[in-house]
Amino acid sequence: MKMGGYLSKYCLLVIMLTVYGPWSCTVSTALTRVVLRDNGYEGVVVAIEDDTPVTTCNEVIMGLEATIRSASSSLFIATRGRANFRSIRVLVPSAWTASSCPALTDVKLATVEDWATADLRVTHGRHPVHGYRPWTLQTQGCAKPGDYISTGYEFLVQNTTDTAGRLVGVEWIKYRYGVFSEVGSPGSPVHPPHYRAPDASWTPNSCANTPLNTHTDCNPSSVTCTPIIRQEDNFGLTSSLMAFPEMPSAVELCDEGSHNRDTPTRQNLICSGKSIWEVMRASTDFQNNRNVEGGLLESEVVFTYVSPQAPRLVLLIEDTNAMNVQKRWDFMRKAIQKTVTYDIPDGYKVGLVVFNSMSTIKYQLTTLTDGPSGSREKVGFSLPRNPSKEGQHRRCIICGLRKTLQVLRQGGPTAGGHIILITGDSGTIGESESIEAQKLISDSQITLHSIVYPLTDKFPRPGGGLEYLAAHSGGNTFIVPDEGYGSVSRLGMYYNLLDGLYHTLTTIAPRAALPVKVHSKEHPGGLKQMSQGSFVVDPALGVDTVFAIFYYDVTHVGNQVHLVNPHGQVIDTVNMQKEYHNINMITVRLDEAQVIPGLWKYKVENLADSHQALYVQVTSRPRSNPDSPEVSVRGWSNHPDAQVNATDISQLLALYAEVTAGNGAVEGATVTATITRLGQTVNGTHHQPIRVMLLDNGLTSPDMLKADGVYSRYVTGLVAAKYSITLFIEGDIEGPKFSRHVRLGVVDVVGVSTSHDALPPSRIVDLRSSLLPNTVNQVAFSWTAPGGDLDFGKADRYVVMTSKVQHELRELGGTLLEGWPAPLEAPAMQQHTMTWLQYDQVHYLVIYAVDEEGNTGILSNVISVHVPSPPPSTTASPSSSLSPVDSVNISASKDANGTPVLAALDTRQLAIIFGCIGGFILVIILIICYCTAANRRHRKNVAVKKAQEIQDTYSATLTVGNKGGEFVDSKDGMKDGLKDYMSPVESWSASQLLNNHNDSKRRSMSARSDNTSDHSDSTKKSYGGSTGQNDFYVDNNQYQYRVPGYPDHYPPPSEDYPTPTDSYTVTPTEGYPEGYPYPSEARSYISSQPSDSFLSVSCDLLPATHAPPAYSVYPTYDASLRSGKVPPPIPPKPKIHYTPEPYLYDSQSLEPQSSTPSVISEKRIRNVTMV
C-alpha cells in the first residue's frame, strides 16, 4: 500500500503514531485535507480494509456508491443546500483488480491515499459495540474534527436504502464539525434516554422541534428504558436528523429556535448548550459567507478508485566532518546496512543521497530484492567508508532535498514519496532555508521524516525548524543524543539510531509489513556478569520471533545466553546464535512452534565495560490464524506542528493512545507516557524523565469517551525545551497479556510558563444522583474527584449550587449547598448522601471545584433531583423554607481503584468534634484548679488552727510603747494578734526586716532596777503584769508613725500610755542628719530570766523613714490593710530558755558625732537579718 503525505501549507495536521494490527507505526493524518468548495466536499478518501474478501467486491462497491449518494442528499437538505459530496477517492485492497471485480472499471495507483489517513474506513470485522453500523471516533472537543468514521463492509452490502445514507451523513457531520449526539444513550447515567422535565414528568432526551409522542413498555426512570418513537405518531417532526436519523421526516438540524439547552444530551454537555447549527456556522466551511444557503444545486458524486503501490523512500544523509568524530560514521553505516538489508520489506523502492555543501546520489531508486543478485546489500553498503572532511557549517539541506526529489521523479510522480533526512548538530535550519524547504515539500506532496544524529548541543533550544518542517509534511522527528566517551561512542547512539529508523519505517510501511517490537532494554556493563530480563509474547504473535543482542564489541557478550519459556523450560541457545559482525548484532531465531504465548525470561552474560552496555530487543510477527485478536496501538498529540506554547494554558500538551484488539477497544490497559527533556543539566547530567499515566475515563479532560480504547492525559509543568516522547503499553485480552512501546517523536515547548498556579481543576462531567432504596428522602450523589491542576493532585473545596431553573445555574446563580465533603485525590470516586426535604419538586444541581489559589473549574453536568412525597404512614421531616436540603454529610468515597476510603469531614462536623474536645479539656482544667485551691485552703486552715492551739497553751502580754501609753494583751488579745499579725501564710522577708529597722526607736526588753527597758515598746514584754516606762531614746514624737494612710497604726493603748494626737509628726531628718539614728546609749545588757511562757527576743530595727519606698512602715490592725505584709510570726515555744548575750559597752557608739553605727550595732543588725 502506498502511503502519501500531501499537505498544503494551509492544512491542519495531527501527528499520529499508528500500530496496524499487531505492529506499531507512526502516521500523520491530514484532518482538513477535505475541502468544501462551492458547496461540494472534495478530497474525501474511503479506504477498504485490505483483507476484505474479493468475493464481496461488487456488492461492496455498489453499496458504497449508493450509500454515499444517499448521504450526500441528506447533507444537502440538512445544511439547507450548503454542503454535499462531490468527489470521493476509494482505496481498494491490493487483491481487487478489474479482472477480479467487474465493478472496478478503472483503477489508478494511489498517491496520497492510505488507510491511516482515510476519512471513512470500511472494515472486514464487526465492532463489538457498534456492530456493522457506522460510528465516529472523536478524541477532541467541541468544534474539533474527529479521527475517522468506521463501518463494517456488511453494512454496505445489506443496506442500500436511504437509511444507510442518513446514518453515514450523521456521522460525517460529527466527523467534520466536531458535534455530538443529540439523543440519550441507553445505559448511560449521564445521558439517559429519559430525563425529568421541570414539571416532574419523564421526557425523551433528544432535540426535537415538536413535543414527542412516545410509547414505552418499561420504567422511564431506568437508564436502559428506550422510548419508542413512531413516524405515524409524530407527523410534524422535522428535526433533528442527529437525533432521529432513521425517521424519514427528520431531515433538518436543530438550531437556536428548536434546540433545547436543558436536555442532558452529549451535545449540550460538550458544546456548552450550543445547537448543531451554531457550531457548524462557526467552522471555516461557512465563515465569511462561504458556501451560502441554496447557492448551487446538489452536486453529482464522482468516485475514483485507486490501488496501493509500493512505498518509495530516499535516505538523505549528512556527510560532513562532524560525522568523523569518534564512532559516529561507523554507527551510521552499520545502521543503514541493517535497516536496508533486514528491516525494509520486500518490494519497497529505496534510494540514497548524501549531502554537505552539495549533494550526491549514491544509489538510484531501486526495488529491494533478496538473493545473491539482490539489491539490498548494494543499497545498504553504498555509503562511503569515511565521511567527508568538509565543515558542517557549509551543509546545504536544500541541496539535498532537491536531489532527493530528482531521485523520486525517476519512479514517477513525487506525490506520495518519503524522505528520511539524517543530519547532526541541533537540527536547526535557517528561516529562509526553512521557507524554501516548506515550499518544495508542499509542491511535491512528499512526507519528510527527520532524525537528528547526533544531537551535539548540550542545551538545545526549541524551535530549530527541522521538526517543524517534518510535522507539517506529516512526518516525525527523532533525536539521538551524542554519547561520546573519550575516543569512542557509547553503544546507545547506535541503538537509538536504529530505533529511530525503525519507528520512521512504521510511518511508511503498510500494516503487518514490519515485525512488532515487543521488548527493548538496555543492560549497563560493569555491574553484573549476568543480565536478566523478561518479555511477553501475546497469542497473536509468534512468527519470525527474533531475540537480538546489540553490542559494542563482540567480546562484551559472554558464552551464556539462555531463554526460559512460560512453562519454565530452559532453551540453551549455543547452537541457535547467529553473529552479524558488520552490524554488531547476535540473534536467536525461534520457530513458530517454539514460541509459547506468555511471559518469557532470559539471561545474558554481560562482559561489557562500565561505560558501555548491551541492548536486548525482541521482535515478532503475527500468526496467520491467531487465537486472539491482533493488538493495535495508535498514538498522537494535540499539537499538529509539534510546538507547544507554555504561556497559553488553554493549549497544553495532550497525549493520546488508541489501543484496540481487532476492531474492539482494549479496556483496562496501562499506558504510560515518558517525556524526556533533551540535553543536559547545568551539572552535566541527563534530565530525569517525566512519567504520565494516560487514562480512559471519558471525563473530557481530555479523554472524551470512557471505554473507547483511547487513553489520554494533559501534560503540565513543561518548561521551554525539546522533549522526546515514548509510550509504553501493557494490558491483557481476556487473560493473555501483551506489551508494546512506540515513540511519538520530538515536541518543542516554547514560551515562558506562568510563575504561579494558573491551572484550574478539571470539569466534573459524571455527577449523578439517586434516591436511596428503602428511604424517604435520602439522596445519594456520586462523581469523580477532579484534581487541583486539571486532573492532577487534589482540589481545595467544592461549590454546589441548586435551583429550580437551569439557566440560573448557568449564570452562576442558585442556592449554595454546604456540608459537602472535601475533595479527594484525582481520580478517586466520591459519594455524598443528604436529606432532601423538598418533595414533589424538581431541583437542578451543579458542582465545581476550587483549588487553593482560587482557580475554579467549569460547571459540571446538570442533574435533576426529585423526591416524591412520602406515604401518609411515613413520618417525614418538616420541609424547610430556607433551604431545600439538610446537608448532613454521611459520605462514602472510593479511590481510583474503587477501594473505599474515609471521606473528608465538612466544617460543621469539624466544629462539633473540636468543640467537644475543647469542652472536655476545659472541664478537666476547672476540676484541677478547684482541687488545687481547695487543697491550699485546707492547708491554710490547718496551719492557722495549729497556731491557735499552740497559743491557747500559753499566755503572753505584748506591750507597744507610744508616747505615754501602753496596752497589755491578754490571752484573748494574743489570739487577735495572731489573727492579724501572725498569719501562717503571711511573712516579712529579711530585707523588709532590715528596712523596718528605721521604723522607730526600739527599747530594749530587759528588766531594770529603775523600772525601764532598753527594748522598743513594740517588743517589750510584761512579766507578771508589770510594765515600765521607757526613756532611753529621743522623744517618740520625732517618728512618723501617724500618717494619713494609717490612722490606726498602733494597737489600742493601755491606760498607762496615752495615744498620740493626730498632730504628732516630725520631720524625717530631725535628729538624723546622716540617715541613721544616734542611739542615746549603747550598752550590753542582761535581761531577767524569761518566764516559762515566753521567749524573749532582742532586735534593733531601722526607722521607717530609711526603708525603701516600696515597703510599708508597719502593718496595722485595720482589717482593710490585712492584705499587706506583716511581721514574721514568732510563735512561742514551750520550755525553751533563752540566754541573752552579754552587754558590751561601746563608748564610741554613744558619741553624738558618730555618723555610723558601731560594729556591735552592725552585728546586732545582721543577727536580726539572720532571724
Salt bridges, closest charged atoms under 4 A:
GLU42 OE1 - ARG37 NH1 2.39
GLU42 OE2 - ARG86 NH1 3.13
GLU49 OE2 - ARG511 NH1 2.80
ASP51 OD2 - HIS124 ND1 3.71
GLU65 OE1 - ARG69 NH1 3.53
ASP106 OD2 - LYS108 NZ 3.22
GLU113 OE2 - ARG89 NE 2.47
ASP147 OD2 - ARG634 NH2 3.29
GLU171 OE2 - LYS174 NZ 3.54
GLU182 OE2 - HIS259 ND1 3.78
ASP233 OD2 - HIS215 NE2 2.93
ASP233 OD2 - ARG230 NH1 3.86
GLU246 OE2 - ARG133 NH2 3.04
ASP255 OD2 - ARG80 NH2 3.02
GLU256 OE2 - ARG281 NH2 2.33
ASP262 OD1 - ARG810 NH1 2.95
ASP285 OD2 - ARG176 NE 3.06
GLU293 OE2 - ARG80 NH1 3.87
GLU300 OE2 - ARG69 NE 3.83
GLU318 OE1 - ARG395 NH1 3.22
ASP330 OD2 - LYS327 NZ 3.30
ASP343 OD2 - LYS338 NZ 3.07
ASP346 OD1 - ARG376 NH2 2.45
ASP370 OD1 - ARG376 NE 2.63
GLU390 OE2 - ARG394 NE 3.61
GLU436 OE2 - ARG402 NH2 2.18
ASP443 OD2 - LYS439 NZ 2.86
GLU467 OE2 - LYS722 NZ 2.26
ASP482 OD2 - ARG328 NH2 3.02
ASP499 OD2 - HIS503 ND1 3.49
ASP499 OD1 - LYS517 NZ 2.58
ASP499 OD2 - ARG743 NH1 2.93
ASP538 OD1 - ARG740 NH1 3.05
ASP544 OD1 - ARG589 NH1 2.30
ASP544 OD2 - ARG621 NE 3.44
ASP572 OD1 - HIS562 ND1 3.88
GLU579 OE1 - HIS581 NE2 2.88
GLU592 OE2 - ARG623 NH1 3.45
ASP609 OD2 - HIS556 NE2 3.74
GLU658 OE1 - ARG634 NE 2.81
ASP748 OD1 - LYS722 NZ 3.33
ASP791 OD2 - ARG713 NE 2.74
ASP796 OD2 - ARG797 NH1 3.15
ASP952 OD1 - LYS975 NZ 3.26
ASP980 OD1 - ARG1122 NE 3.76
ASP999 OD2 - ARG1002 NH2 3.04
ASP1010 OD2 - ARG1008 NH2 2.89
ASP1014 OD1 - HIS1015 NE2 3.91
ASP1017 OD2 - ARG1003 NH1 3.57
ASP1035 OD2 - LYS963 NZ 3.00
GLU1081 OE1 - ARG1083 NH2 0.82
ASP1100 OD2 - ARG1164 NH1 3.20
